[in-house]
Amino acid sequence: MVTDDVTTAWGEETAVWLRDVTESDLKLFHRFEQEGEEGEMVSSAPLAYDDAKPYRWDWHAMFYGSGVLRKSIIYQGQVAGYMLYFDQFGEQEVGYRLGRDFWGRGIATQALRLFLQEVTVRPIYGRAVQHNLASIRVMEKCGFRRCGLGRAYGQVNGRQVNEVFLRLDARIGEIVLESDRLWLTKLMPTDAPFILRLLNEPTFIENIGDRGVRTLEDAERYILDGPMASYERFGFGLYLVESIGTGEAMGLCGLLKRDVLDDVDMGYAFLPEFCGSGYAREAATAVLHYAHQVLGLNRLVAIVNPQNHPSIRLLEKIGFRYEKMVRLTADAPEIKLFAWGD
């Protein structure tokens, strides 16, 4: 699904957002076209003329067709480039152009993430000239994976160049578990927008704690240093819980090994709109079975705020029993520890 009238703010701190293209943007786009390949995703020949009139005609003819979505990238109030979604030989593609003055600031990555929240068609493709490592990294940070090589007209030297083709599927992270309604997948840096929202929900801060995650960069670091490091070290970690039906990210559920606890503990957290429908219990049950049957763990624990009665009821329903009060640090408040198994 694609929406044609989105104006999406990225955030106060990054000041990157998208809005509809206006006629006044086209002169800037024309200049950006002349600045080389490093600021683009799709390799396309530059327009050799300087007359703005034919450029406007070309823009309308090429990019204002049915099913095409185009957005101007705005950075701190300036037009920094544009994003495009279009059909190319029967395949859905995204492309972008960024002005030279805006290279190297992470703007393209943030803009592409925003764009992919609006362009929900999957699979979707992108491409970059093979030596354009910056654009390839932008796509890979947004979940695209390389799927082939091709040849295209090089816009700088006027000769054929190699292109890297990349593809973004509905499934990005590796699926670890599947239940009737849910996928549990390994977290990736591209899940940072979801993590940023979840960890700043009042219910998360109240019941689990304030992790100090305030920006997308903080969220990426949380994923890298937490769940992804745990996958590498222990073979398990917290997983992203997604709806099989819609692909929506709903919450987290998985296993943690804390230095302060002798046993592996199970943790979970869900966005408010997905609470009360049995998703947490379904995910926790799947993780419990995985821990016991696949990982061979005969004992698990779970820690919970004494006031978090819904989580306590959930743990009891899936077989956990209260064992004792514990503190994770010397000055931390006491919390309840539940145990399952031996």
Residue pairs with C-beta under 8 A, 6 or more apart in sequence:
1 120
1 121
2 67
2 69
2 85
2 118
2 119
2 120
2 121
3 69
3 118
4 69
5 20
6 18
6 71
6 118
7 17
7 18
7 19
7 20
8 17
8 18
8 114
8 117
8 118
9 17
10 16
10 17
10 110
10 114
11 215
11 216
13 214
13 215
14 106
14 110
14 215
14 216
15 75
15 76
15 77
16 73
16 74
16 75
16 80
16 107
16 110
16 111
16 114
17 74
17 114
18 71
18 72
18 73
18 74
18 83
18 111
18 114
18 115
18 118
19 71
19 72
19 74
20 70
20 71
20 72
21 70
21 71
21 72
21 82
22 72
23 56
25 72
25 79
25 82
26 52
26 55
26 56
26 59
27 52
27 55
28 79
28 99
29 55
29 59
29 81
29 82
29 97
30 47
30 50
30 52
30 55
31 99
32 39
32 81
32 97
32 98
32 99
32 100
33 46
33 47
33 97
34 46
35 99
35 100
36 100
36 155
36 156
37 43
37 129
37 132
37 154
37 155
37 156
38 100
38 103
38 132
38 134
38 135
39 81
39 97
39 98
39 99
39 100
39 102
39 103
39 108
39 135
40 95
40 96
40 97
40 98
40 128
40 132
40 135
41 94
41 95
41 96
41 108
41 126
41 127
41 128
41 135
41 138
41 139
42 84
42 93
42 95
42 96
42 126
42 127
42 128
43 127
43 128
43 129
43 132
43 152
43 153
43 154
43 155
43 161
43 163
44 95
44 153
44 155
45 153
45 155
46 155
47 54
47 55
47 58
49 55
63 70
63 84
63 86
64 70
65 86
67 86
67 87
68 84
68 85
68 86
68 87
69 84
69 85
69 86
69 118
69 119
70 82
70 83
70 84
70 85
71 82
71 83
71 115
71 118
72 79
72 81
72 82
73 79
73 80
73 81
73 82
73 83
73 96
73 98
73 102
73 107
73 108
73 111
74 80
75 102
75 105
75 107
78 102
79 99
80 98
80 99
80 101
80 102
80 107
80 111
81 96
81 97
81 98
81 99
81 102
81 107
81 108
81 111
82 96
82 97
83 94
83 95
83 96
83 111
83 112
83 115
84 94
84 95
84 96
85 92
85 93
85 94
85 115
85 119
85 121
85 124
86 92
86 93
86 95
87 93
88 125
91 125
92 119
92 121
92 123
92 124
92 125
93 124
93 125
93 126
93 127
94 112
94 115
94 116
94 119
94 124
94 125
94 126
95 126
95 127
96 108
96 111
96 112
96 115
98 107
98 108
98 111
103 134
104 134
108 135
108 138
109 138
109 141
109 142
110 216
112 138
112 139
112 142
113 142
113 190
113 193
116 124
116 142
116 143
116 168
117 193
122 168
122 169
122 170
122 247
123 167
123 168
123 169
123 170
124 167
124 168
125 147
125 165
125 166
125 167
125 168
126 139
126 144
126 165
126 166
126 167
126 168
127 150
127 152
127 163
127 164
127 165
127 166
128 135
128 136
128 139
128 163
128 164
128 166
129 135
129 152
129 154
129 161
129 162
129 163
129 164
130 149
130 161
130 162
130 163
130 164
131 161
131 162
136 146
136 164
136 166
139 166
139 168
140 146
140 166
141 189
141 190
142 168
142 190
143 168
143 172
143 188
143 190
144 166
144 167
144 168
145 166
145 167
145 168
145 169
146 164
146 165
146 166
147 165
147 166
147 167
148 164
148 165
149 162
149 163
149 164
149 165
150 162
150 163
150 165
151 160
151 161
151 162
151 163
152 160
152 161
152 163
153 159
153 160
153 161
154 160
154 161
170 247
171 183
171 185
172 185
172 188
172 190
173 185
173 186
173 187
173 188
173 191
173 240
174 185
174 186
175 183
175 184
175 185
176 184
176 185
176 186
176 239
176 290
177 183
177 184
177 239
177 286
177 287
177 290
178 184
178 244
178 286
179 282
179 283
179 285
179 286
180 282
181 243
181 244
181 245
181 279
181 282
182 241
182 242
182 243
182 244
182 250
182 279
182 282
182 283
182 286
183 241
183 242
183 243
183 244
184 239
184 240
184 241
184 242
184 253
184 254
184 283
184 286
184 287
185 239
185 240
185 242
186 227
186 228
186 231
186 237
186 239
186 240
187 195
187 223
187 227
187 228
187 237
187 238
187 239
187 240
187 252
188 223
188 228
189 220
189 223
189 224
191 219
191 223
191 240
191 249
192 216
192 219
192 220
192 223
193 216
193 219
194 240
194 249
195 213
195 219
195 222
195 223
196 213
196 214
196 215
196 216
196 218
196 219
197 271
198 204
198 251
198 252
198 269
198 271
199 205
199 211
199 213
199 219
199 222
200 213
200 214
201 271
201 272
203 272
204 269
206 305
207 269
207 304
207 305
207 307
207 308
207 311
208 267
208 269
208 305
211 222
212 218
213 219
213 222
226 237
226 238
227 237
227 238
227 239
227 254
228 237
229 237
230 236
230 237
230 238
230 256
230 257
231 237
234 255
234 257
235 295
236 254
236 255
236 257
236 264
236 291
236 295
237 254
237 255
237 256
238 252
238 253
238 254
238 255
238 256
238 267
239 252
239 253
239 254
239 287
240 249
240 252
241 249
241 250
241 251
241 252
241 253
241 268
241 270
241 279
241 283
242 248
242 249
242 250
243 250
250 270
250 271
250 274
250 279
251 268
251 269
251 270
251 271
251 274
251 279
251 280
251 283
252 267
252 268
252 269
252 270
253 266
253 267
253 268
253 269
253 280
253 283
253 284
253 286
253 287
254 266
254 267
254 268
254 287
255 264
255 265
255 266
255 267
255 287
255 291
255 295
255 300
256 264
256 265
256 266
256 267
257 264
257 265
258 265
258 328
260 328
260 329
261 301
261 303
261 326
263 299
263 300
263 301
263 339
264 291
264 297
264 300
264 301
265 300
265 301
265 302
265 303
266 284
266 287
266 288
266 291
266 300
266 301
266 302
267 302
267 303
268 280
268 283
268 284
268 287
268 311
270 279
270 280
275 310
280 314
281 314
281 317
281 318
284 314
284 315
284 318
285 318
288 300
288 318
288 319
288 340
291 297
291 300
292 298
292 300
292 341
297 341
298 341
298 342
299 339
299 340
299 341
299 342
300 320
300 339
300 340
300 341
301 323
301 337
301 338
301 339
301 340
302 315
302 320
302 337
302 338
302 339
302 340
303 326
303 328
303 335
303 336
303 337
303 338
304 311
304 312
304 315
304 335
304 336
304 338
305 311
305 335
305 336
306 334
306 335
306 336
312 336
312 338
315 338
316 338
318 340
319 340
320 338
320 339
320 340
321 338
321 339
321 340
322 336
322 337
322 338
323 337
323 338
323 339
324 337
325 334
325 335
325 336
325 337
326 334
326 335
326 336
326 337
327 333
327 334
327 335
328 335
